[in-house]
């Protein structure tokens, strides 16, 4: 994906109508490609590792985390559903 522009990569996903989950491993870190996720390139989108908190973006469906990382009582503050 690194050789493609964000628009090209996101457009390719949308055109191919993929039936998989897209997982963002970068979050808002350097060289991340969150714009692809903003295009809703996959039917289900999740974030993992890059940012262990809510991304504050409605285009992520899930955040994958460990049970000890996000206490159940704090999950109500997340826009996305937390998968433990």
Secondary structure, 3 states (H helix, E strand, C coil): CCCCCHHHHHHHHHHHCCCCEEEECCCCCCCCCHHHHHCCCCCEEEEECCCCCCCCCCCCCEEECCCCCCCHHHHHHCCCEEEC
